Each structure stands twice: as C-alpha cells, then as structure tokens.
Amino acid sequence: MTRSLAILGATGSVGTQALDVVARHPGEFELDALSAWRSLHELAALAQTHRPRCVVVPDAASASSIAGLLPARTEVLVGEPGLVEAASAADVVLNAIVGFAGVPATLAALRAGRHLALANKESLIVAADLVEHVRATPGAQLLPVDSEHCAVHQCLAGLSGPDPMRSVRRIILTASGGPFRGKLTEELADVTVADALAHPTWQMGPKITVDCSTLMNKGLEVLEAAALFGVGVGLVDVVVHPQSIVHSMVELVDGSTLAQLNRPDMRLPIAYALGYPARFDDGFGRLTLDEPLELTFEPPDLAAFPCLGLAYEAARLGGTAPAWLNAADECAVEAFLSGTLPWRGIAQVIDATLQRYDDTPCDDIEALLKADMTARGVASGIIESMALSSARP
C-alpha cells in the first residue's frame, strides 16, 4: 500500500538522499509535501519532478517568487503554519529541518499520529518533555535518522522481555572525531572555516559539519539519545571511532556488547526510518568482509573539545538548559561561519551563555520559544563583546 510522504528540508543532504531512497522503491511512497527555506529554485525543480500536493517556503515573498515555477496543482504553504500543516497531513514525515525551526513540525506530526522519521535532533534536545507527551498519541511512531541513534534502535530491537531496557548497562555513541581528531588545544587556535568544514567521513551541511568539528554534534546526540531511549545522560557514553564503521553500541548488564556496522552511507538509516518495521533490499554501506578491516576506539579529548562536556552540563542543569545550549551553539556557529568568531570561541560562547542560565521550566511551546529567544539574546551579546575585545589594539 502506497503511503504519502512529506520531506521537510528536501534540498539538504538528508532530504536529497531520502529522495534517492524513495526513487529506488516506486510504489512505496507518494510525495505529498516538500519544504525548503533558502534553496527555492532547487525546491521548484524537485516539485516539477515529483509533483507533490504542496511545497512549504518561509514567507509570502518566497511564495510569490516560486509560484510560477511550480506544477499547476501544487499548493504553496508558508512559514511555520505551513510546516505544521504538511507534517500533520502525510502518512510518513521526514523532518530534516536544521535547528530549532524543526521543533513545531515534530510536535505536529506526532500529535497527528504520524510515522515520523526524525533527523532534526533539536526536537529531542530542546523539547524532550513535549515530544515525550505527544509520542503517546495513538498511531504516532518516532524513528531516528541519525546514524548513531538508528544503530542503537536496531541493537535494542533485538532485546526481548517485557522491559528490555533493564538489560542495558549503557549506550555507547561513536564519533569519527571530525577533522581535528588528535589535535591539542593549542593547535586549534587558528582553525579556519575551510578547515572545520573538511570532514573526513560524512558530507553534511555547514552547521552540522562545524558541530562535528567541535564535538558539539556528539554532545547534542547524547541529549537526543537520553530522550529517545528514556535513559539518563549518565548512561550514554561517547567513544571516538575514526573508521565510522561501528555506528553505535549497546552494552548489556551481562557483559555483552551489541553493535551495528556498515560503511558510512546515510541512506541506510534514512531507509530504515522510512520503511520500519520493513527493511528495503538496498545494501547501502554493506560490509563484504572479504578484506582486512581495522576498528579502533579511543576516548574523546574533553580539554581540546569542551563542547561535549558542556552538553552533559546542560543535562545536569535541566529545565530549559538544553534549549539554551542549542541556541548558543546555533548563534556561535553562525558567527564562526561568518568570520566574526574564532573556532575556539564557539565553546567559550556556549559556556558563558550557560553560566547565565535562568533555570526556566519547560511547560509548553511558548516557554520553550521564550527560553530560546532569551538564550539567543545572551549569546549574541557575548559574541558582540568578544568581537569588540578582539578588535581593540
């Protein structure tokens, strides 16, 4: 039976790879909605190819500029209300929106009882309690697209018993180490944007790639894993695994360790999340094991990469501290990419922002939005002060 599919963030790395997965399985999905925030011409081209019921763009001006480039029957939806409508209508929703902007779509999809393939980690970082509430909606299903969480999901699926999590000692997320693995703190003083974007394994957008270079991406994934699998962050560890073959592991109380392995290919977790509980016969990243394979592991260097420790600190603070962490990181990475902030300044901004955290509870989406805006104001002020200080002779 064909299912309708909404791809939110269709022109990004995850969105385009999802379209490749869909194209390999004609009859499985019918494209209902596509969204993009900046790449409007690319969105229009995708709409001409896939003929979705609707596209979602950021504002009225974007809607006006794209309208003449779309198929005659494709409707144009606008802004957050448009994303919420698209996320509520399709049978399957892939949320590949980057950043806090993806949270309302996640809540809308789960509230409507949809099958949600989630690549927007911020939904589980800043809105864990809200997401947990709507996950209880009849029919709602949340499948992780991040390769690490997809790996953990597959490991846990093999456990039996009424409460499989009782068998789990810890969850172990693997990290490639990014472009600066093995570098000492003093060696990272003059990192350029090009340096930070030169990831050795994965092809991703600039925000996520910079987060990988600071290990903040792994810190955010720790918070995401805790929320997704219902464990405390103290049960989620990180190890550096430069080969990126083992995508994560689950250690059990009897000493066994389960792992999921494949060569790096994001289409595997995308296909897993879209098709679950079925598996598509694609063989993405298949290991043939007909030649030597080296697998190494090492602890992360928290002195050179303090962002990972800051994520654990945000979890310790609780409340909306993870939202403050995420907002500060988004502001700091944007400043780094624009040349306003040095690479090591990213962690400094996040640390200074968390030190001003006001312990606001997260009761509803309005409180979450307020916390996000407050944290962005604090982080922006810190970035401005740092820029002024560095400009003084």
TIDREN-512717 format. One record per residue (C-alpha): residue number from 1; y, x, z. Coordinates in pm, 1 decimal. Each point is the difference from the previous one (the first is absolute). Layout:
// TIDREN-512717
NUM / Y / X / Z
...
//
This chain:
// TIDREN-512717
1 / 0.0 / 0.0 / 0.0
2 / 337.6 / 140.9 / -104.4
3 / 247.1 / 54.9 / 282.6
4 / 377.3 / 6.7 / -33.4
5 / 158.8 / 332.8 / 96.6
6 / 352.0 / 100.9 / 104.8
7 / 89.0 / 369.6 / -18.6
8 / 312.9 / 69.7 / 202.3
9 / 131.2 / 343.5 / -88.5
10 / -160.4 / -12.4 / -344.1
11 / 182.6 / 297.2 / -153.0
12 / -79.6 / 248.1 / 279.3
13 / -299.6 / 230.3 / 25.8
14 / -227.7 / -249.1 / 177.6
15 / 114.5 / -290.9 / -216.2
16 / -64.8 / 175.3 / -331.0
17 / -342.0 / 121.6 / 114.5
18 / -82.7 / -354.6 / 114.4
19 / 82.9 / -125.7 / -348.9
20 / -245.4 / 257.4 / -136.6
21 / -269.1 / -133.2 / 234.8
22 / 74.6 / -357.3 / -106.7
23 / -14.6 / 92.1 / -370.0
24 / -352.8 / 138.5 / 49.9
25 / -122.8 / -336.2 / 132.0
26 / 107.2 / -275.9 / -238.6
27 / -59.2 / -344.1 / 141.8
28 / 16.4 / 111.5 / 364.3
29 / 375.5 / -47.8 / 40.5
30 / 286.4 / -186.2 / -162.5
31 / 341.7 / 159.1 / 58.7
32 / 212.2 / -259.7 / 177.3
33 / 295.7 / 212.7 / 114.8
34 / 143.9 / 348.6 / -44.2
35 / 293.2 / 150.6 / 185.5
36 / 219.9 / 307.2 / -24.2
37 / 326.5 / 97.4 / 165.5
38 / 143.5 / 268.4 / -227.0
39 / -215.5 / 47.7 / -310.0
40 / 99.1 / -322.6 / -171.3
41 / -73.4 / 108.4 / -356.3
42 / -347.0 / 113.6 / 104.9
43 / -48.7 / -336.3 / 174.8
44 / 103.1 / -186.2 / -315.4
45 / -247.5 / 203.6 / -206.6
46 / -280.2 / -81.4 / 246.3
47 / 94.4 / -367.5 / -14.7
48 / -24.5 / 4.1 / -380.1
49 / -348.8 / 149.7 / 26.7
50 / -140.6 / -207.8 / 286.0
51 / 197.9 / -327.2 / -32.2
52 / 29.8 / -78.6 / 373.0
53 / 123.2 / -334.4 / 126.7
54 / 294.9 / 173.9 / 164.7
55 / 170.2 / 332.3 / 65.3
56 / 203.7 / 88.3 / 309.2
57 / 318.6 / 209.3 / -17.6
58 / 249.9 / 99.1 / 271.4
59 / 308.0 / -208.1 / -82.6
60 / 171.2 / -242.7 / -237.5
61 / 146.4 / 278.9 / -211.9
62 / -348.3 / 144.0 / -56.5
63 / -131.9 / -346.4 / -83.5
64 / 272.0 / -44.8 / -260.0
65 / -62.4 / 339.4 / -159.1
66 / -376.6 / -42.5 / -26.1
67 / -19.7 / -366.6 / -100.2
68 / 25.9 / 63.8 / -375.6
69 / -275.6 / 263.8 / 11.6
70 / -269.3 / -225.6 / 145.1
71 / -255.3 / -234.3 / -157.0
72 / 137.2 / -352.0 / -38.4
73 / -211.2 / -153.7 / 277.9
74 / 48.4 / 274.2 / 259.5
75 / 222.3 / -111.6 / 287.4
76 / 238.3 / 240.0 / 174.5
77 / 5.8 / -5.9 / 381.8
78 / 260.3 / 186.4 / 203.3
79 / 8.9 / 206.6 / 317.3
80 / -196.8 / -47.1 / 319.8
81 / -46.0 / -377.4 / -56.4
82 / -152.8 / 82.3 / -337.9
83 / -240.3 / 251.6 / 152.2
84 / -101.0 / -249.8 / 267.6
85 / -62.0 / -268.2 / -263.2
86 / -208.1 / 233.9 / -215.7
87 / -199.5 / 124.9 / 299.9
88 / -73.6 / -354.7 / 110.5
89 / -119.1 / -131.1 / -337.3
90 / -264.5 / 241.5 / -133.3
91 / -362.9 / 10.6 / 113.2
92 / 17.5 / 379.0 / 35.9
93 / 315.8 / 193.8 / 87.2
94 / 41.9 / 375.5 / -37.7
95 / 300.6 / 103.4 / 207.9
96 / 100.6 / 342.5 / -131.8
97 / 367.9 / -29.8 / 94.4
98 / 133.4 / 317.7 / 160.3
99 / 167.0 / -22.4 / 340.5
100 / 115.3 / -272.4 / 237.1
101 / 78.9 / -228.3 / -295.0
102 / -370.7 / -74.6 / -36.4
103 / -43.1 / -158.2 / 344.7
104 / 104.9 / -361.0 / -86.2
105 / -243.8 / -10.1 / -292.3
106 / -287.4 / 110.3 / 225.9
107 / 77.6 / -269.1 / 254.6
108 / 34.9 / -263.6 / -274.0
109 / -333.2 / 86.9 / -164.7
110 / -193.7 / -10.6 / 326.7
111 / 179.4 / -313.1 / 117.8
112 / -109.6 / -169.6 / -322.5
113 / -361.1 / 107.2 / 56.9
114 / -14.4 / 242.6 / -292.4
115 / -214.0 / 307.0 / -69.6
116 / 246.6 / 283.7 / 60.5
117 / -57.8 / 351.0 / -131.7
118 / 253.8 / 192.8 / 205.4
119 / 159.1 / 322.8 / -119.2
120 / 321.4 / -61.3 / 194.9
121 / -79.8 / 187.6 / 321.4
122 / 333.2 / -97.5 / 156.9
123 / -134.3 / -354.3 / 47.9
124 / -250.1 / 127.9 / 256.2
125 / 233.3 / 259.2 / 147.1
126 / 312.8 / -200.6 / 73.6
127 / -147.4 / -352.6 / 16.2
128 / -346.5 / 50.2 / 149.9
129 / 24.6 / -290.3 / 245.0
130 / 137.2 / -240.3 / -261.3
131 / -267.1 / 100.0 / -250.7
132 / -275.5 / -38.1 / 259.4
133 / 115.6 / -356.9 / 65.9
134 / -5.3 / -111.8 / -366.0
135 / -330.5 / 180.6 / -70.1
136 / -159.5 / -283.0 / 197.4
137 / 99.7 / -251.2 / -270.9
138 / -313.6 / -160.0 / -151.2
139 / -87.1 / 174.3 / -325.3
140 / 228.8 / 297.9 / 60.6
141 / -158.3 / 337.1 / -67.6
142 / 162.3 / 343.2 / 26.9
143 / -149.6 / 296.9 / -185.1
144 / 160.9 / 345.8 / 21.9
145 / 87.9 / 186.5 / -319.9
146 / 87.5 / 335.1 / 161.4
147 / -294.3 / 226.3 / -77.7
148 / -35.0 / 99.1 / 367.1
149 / -10.3 / -354.2 / 136.5
150 / -220.4 / -116.0 / -284.8
151 / -241.5 / 277.8 / 101.6
152 / 2.7 / -112.2 / 363.2
153 / -50.6 / -362.1 / -107.4
154 / -307.9 / 102.4 / -198.2
155 / -139.6 / 202.8 / 290.3
156 / 48.2 / -285.7 / 244.8
157 / -158.5 / -248.4 / -242.4
158 / -328.4 / 182.1 / 52.7
159 / -6.7 / -65.7 / 375.9
160 / -199.9 / -289.6 / 139.9
161 / 8.2 / -210.3 / 312.9
162 / 236.1 / -266.9 / 134.6
163 / 270.2 / 256.3 / 87.9
164 / -39.9 / 305.9 / -226.5
165 / 315.0 / 165.1 / 135.3
166 / -180.3 / 59.1 / 331.7
167 / -199.3 / 266.9 / -184.4
168 / 312.9 / 188.2 / -110.8
169 / 115.0 / 307.1 / 192.2
170 / 290.2 / 80.1 / -230.9
171 / 140.4 / -40.5 / -350.0
172 / 78.4 / 325.0 / -183.1
173 / 255.6 / -10.9 / -279.7
174 / -0.3 / 290.3 / -242.5
175 / 315.6 / 159.3 / -139.9
176 / 23.5 / 233.3 / -298.3
177 / 269.8 / 196.3 / 181.8
178 / 244.8 / -53.6 / -284.5
179 / 182.5 / 277.1 / -185.5
180 / 85.2 / 197.5 / 315.0
181 / -339.8 / 25.1 / 167.3
182 / -21.4 / 328.7 / 191.1
183 / 375.8 / 60.9 / -0.2
184 / 166.3 / 100.9 / 326.0
185 / 314.9 / -171.0 / 127.6
186 / 226.7 / 286.1 / -105.2
187 / -144.4 / -5.5 / -352.4
188 / 114.6 / -359.2 / -48.4
189 / 373.4 / 57.1 / 46.6
190 / 86.6 / 4.0 / -370.5
191 / -233.2 / -265.7 / -138.5
192 / 135.8 / -164.9 / -315.0
193 / -57.4 / -353.0 / -125.8
194 / -212.7 / 139.8 / -283.1
195 / -211.0 / 188.3 / 255.0
196 / -59.2 / -311.9 / 207.0
197 / -91.7 / -210.0 / -304.1
198 / -263.3 / 247.5 / -121.1
199 / -299.5 / -165.9 / 169.0
200 / -322.7 / 190.2 / -68.6
201 / -228.8 / -304.1 / -23.4
202 / 162.5 / -341.8 / -47.0
203 / 254.6 / -139.9 / -245.7
204 / 227.6 / -235.8 / 196.6
205 / 358.5 / -117.8 / 15.7
206 / 267.4 / 230.5 / 148.4
207 / 25.6 / -172.9 / 341.4
208 / -371.4 / 16.9 / 74.8
209 / -29.2 / 352.4 / -143.2
210 / 276.4 / 130.2 / 228.3
211 / -167.7 / -176.7 / 293.8
212 / -320.5 / 186.0 / -87.5
213 / 187.7 / 330.0 / 5.1
214 / 124.2 / -66.1 / 357.4
215 / -329.0 / -163.9 / 113.5
216 / 201.5 / -311.5 / 85.2
217 / -219.4 / -185.3 / -247.0
218 / -296.9 / 86.5 / 219.6
219 / 191.3 / -103.1 / 312.4
220 / 75.9 / -336.7 / -155.6
221 / -367.2 / -31.2 / -93.2
222 / -98.9 / 58.2 / 364.2
223 / 211.4 / -300.0 / 100.3
224 / -136.8 / -197.1 / -293.8
225 / -361.1 / 76.2 / 92.5
226 / 54.1 / -101.9 / 362.1
227 / 140.3 / -336.5 / -109.1
228 / -249.8 / -57.3 / -279.0
229 / -313.6 / 72.6 / 201.8
230 / 119.4 / -117.3 / 342.2
231 / -15.0 / 330.0 / 189.4
232 / 251.4 / 205.1 / 197.7
233 / 161.2 / 295.2 / -174.8
234 / -176.7 / 225.5 / 250.1
235 / -322.1 / -78.7 / -188.7
236 / 147.0 / 107.0 / -335.8
237 / -1.6 / 373.0 / -77.1
238 / 114.2 / 200.8 / -301.6
239 / -167.3 / 302.4 / -158.6
240 / 120.6 / 200.5 / -298.7
241 / -251.2 / -0.9 / -284.6
242 / 157.1 / 170.1 / -304.3
243 / -274.6 / -96.2 / -247.3
244 / 77.1 / -374.7 / 45.7
245 / -366.1 / -87.7 / -56.2
246 / -70.3 / -150.2 / 344.0
247 / 254.0 / -281.1 / 20.0
248 / -57.6 / -79.0 / 366.6
249 / -271.5 / -11.9 / 263.4
250 / -118.3 / -212.2 / 290.3
251 / -163.7 / 174.8 / 295.9
252 / -244.1 / -216.8 / 195.1
253 / -83.9 / 13.6 / 368.3
254 / -350.2 / 135.2 / -65.9
255 / 139.4 / 310.3 / -171.5
256 / -39.8 / -119.3 / -358.8
257 / 291.9 / 33.6 / -241.3
258 / 31.8 / -225.8 / -304.0
259 / 213.4 / 110.4 / -294.5
260 / 103.2 / -131.4 / -341.4
261 / 18.4 / 255.9 / -282.0
262 / 125.4 / -2.5 / -357.9
263 / 221.4 / 217.4 / -215.1
264 / 367.7 / -99.9 / 24.0
265 / 56.5 / -315.2 / -206.3
266 / 214.6 / -280.4 / 140.9
267 / -166.1 / -248.9 / -232.6
268 / -306.4 / 0.0 / 226.2
269 / 174.0 / -140.9 / 311.3
270 / 208.1 / -231.1 / -221.1
271 / -313.9 / -139.7 / -163.3
272 / -173.0 / -27.2 / 338.7
273 / 290.7 / -197.3 / 147.6
274 / 36.4 / -230.2 / -300.6
275 / -368.4 / -73.2 / -46.4
276 / -127.6 / -11.0 / 359.9
277 / -269.1 / -91.2 / 96.3
278 / -125.6 / 75.1 / -352.2
279 / 17.2 / 352.8 / -142.1
280 / 98.7 / 66.3 / -360.3
281 / -222.9 / 231.2 / -203.8
282 / 268.0 / 257.5 / -82.3
283 / -106.6 / 327.8 / 158.9
284 / 356.4 / 111.6 / 75.7
285 / -5.9 / 347.7 / 158.2
286 / -379.9 / 9.8 / -1.2
287 / -160.3 / 309.9 / 155.1
288 / -284.9 / 128.9 / -214.7
289 / -94.6 / 271.4 / 254.5
290 / -141.5 / 215.6 / -278.4
291 / 219.4 / 297.1 / 86.8
292 / 111.1 / 169.9 / 325.8
293 / 242.4 / -207.1 / 207.9
294 / 211.4 / 149.6 / 279.9
295 / 123.1 / -224.1 / 281.8
296 / 227.5 / 152.7 / 266.3
297 / 187.9 / -149.3 / 293.4
298 / 274.6 / 130.6 / 229.7
299 / 237.6 / -144.0 / 259.5
300 / 355.6 / -88.9 / -106.1
301 / 282.7 / 233.4 / 104.1
302 / 223.5 / -223.0 / 211.2
303 / 260.3 / 273.2 / 47.4
304 / 63.0 / 40.6 / -373.6
305 / -48.0 / -372.9 / -69.3
306 / 144.7 / -186.6 / 301.2
307 / 18.2 / -336.0 / -182.3
308 / -365.8 / -64.8 / 78.0
309 / 66.0 / 32.7 / 372.8
310 / 306.1 / -225.3 / -29.5
311 / -221.0 / -279.8 / -131.4
312 / -220.7 / 24.2 / 309.0
313 / 318.1 / -1.3 / 211.4
314 / 118.4 / -321.2 / -167.6
315 / -334.0 / -160.6 / 83.0
316 / 39.0 / 109.9 / 362.7
317 / 346.8 / -155.8 / 17.0
318 / -133.5 / -329.8 / -138.3
319 / 211.7 / -303.2 / -80.4
320 / 199.3 / 55.3 / -318.4
321 / -14.2 / 380.3 / 28.2
322 / -230.7 / 21.5 / -305.6
323 / 264.2 / -195.1 / -193.4
324 / 261.2 / 251.6 / 116.5
325 / -229.7 / 284.3 / -106.5
326 / -48.5 / -151.0 / -344.8
327 / 368.7 / -78.7 / -51.2
328 / 107.4 / 349.1 / 105.2
329 / -256.4 / 154.0 / -230.3
330 / 111.9 / -209.0 / -298.5
331 / 363.9 / 99.7 / 60.9
332 / -83.6 / 367.8 / 52.3
333 / -223.2 / 26.4 / -307.8
334 / 265.0 / -167.8 / -213.3
335 / 257.1 / 250.8 / 130.7
336 / -235.6 / 290.1 / -74.7
337 / -66.2 / -121.9 / -354.1
338 / 374.4 / -32.8 / -60.7
339 / 68.0 / 354.1 / 127.4
340 / 185.4 / -113.1 / 312.6
341 / -263.7 / 111.0 / 251.1
342 / -227.4 / 306.5 / 13.8
343 / -374.9 / -55.0 / 12.1
344 / -30.4 / 101.8 / 365.9
345 / 285.3 / -239.5 / 74.7
346 / -230.8 / -295.6 / -71.8
347 / -190.3 / 50.9 / 326.1
348 / 322.4 / 75.3 / 186.9
349 / 154.6 / -331.1 / -109.5
350 / -309.8 / -198.3 / 95.1
351 / -24.1 / 170.9 / 339.4
352 / 368.2 / -57.5 / 77.2
353 / -26.0 / -364.7 / -108.2
354 / -301.5 / -67.0 / 222.9
355 / 187.5 / 153.7 / 292.4
356 / 251.9 / -285.6 / -36.8
357 / -266.6 / -271.7 / -22.7
358 / 111.1 / -306.3 / 195.9
359 / -344.7 / -147.7 / 89.6
360 / 50.5 / -325.4 / -190.9
361 / -305.4 / -231.9 / -2.3
362 / -138.7 / -116.3 / -335.3
363 / -32.1 / -378.7 / 35.2
364 / 69.1 / -115.4 / -355.4
365 / 114.4 / 114.1 / -341.9
366 / 367.2 / -36.6 / 97.3
367 / -44.0 / 240.7 / 292.4
368 / -180.2 / 237.9 / -232.0
369 / 279.2 / -13.4 / -257.2
370 / 258.0 / 60.8 / 272.2
371 / -193.7 / 299.9 / 132.5
372 / -29.6 / 140.0 / -351.0
373 / 374.0 / -36.6 / -64.7
374 / 89.9 / 151.0 / 338.1
375 / -227.5 / 300.7 / -53.3
376 / 136.2 / 56.2 / -350.6
377 / 352.1 / 0.7 / 140.0
378 / -95.0 / 254.8 / 264.2
379 / -185.3 / 221.8 / -249.0
380 / 281.8 / -16.5 / -254.8
381 / 251.0 / 106.3 / 265.7
382 / -219.3 / 295.2 / 97.4
383 / -38.1 / 105.4 / -363.6
384 / 376.3 / -17.0 / -50.4
385 / 63.0 / 211.4 / 310.1
386 / -255.5 / 257.1 / -112.3
387 / 157.8 / 17.5 / -345.3
388 / 346.8 / 51.5 / 148.7
389 / -129.5 / 272.1 / 233.6
390 / -167.0 / 189.7 / -282.9
391 / 317.2 / -22.1 / -211.9
392 / 219.6 / 165.9 / 263.0
393 / 68.0 / 371.3 / -60.3
//
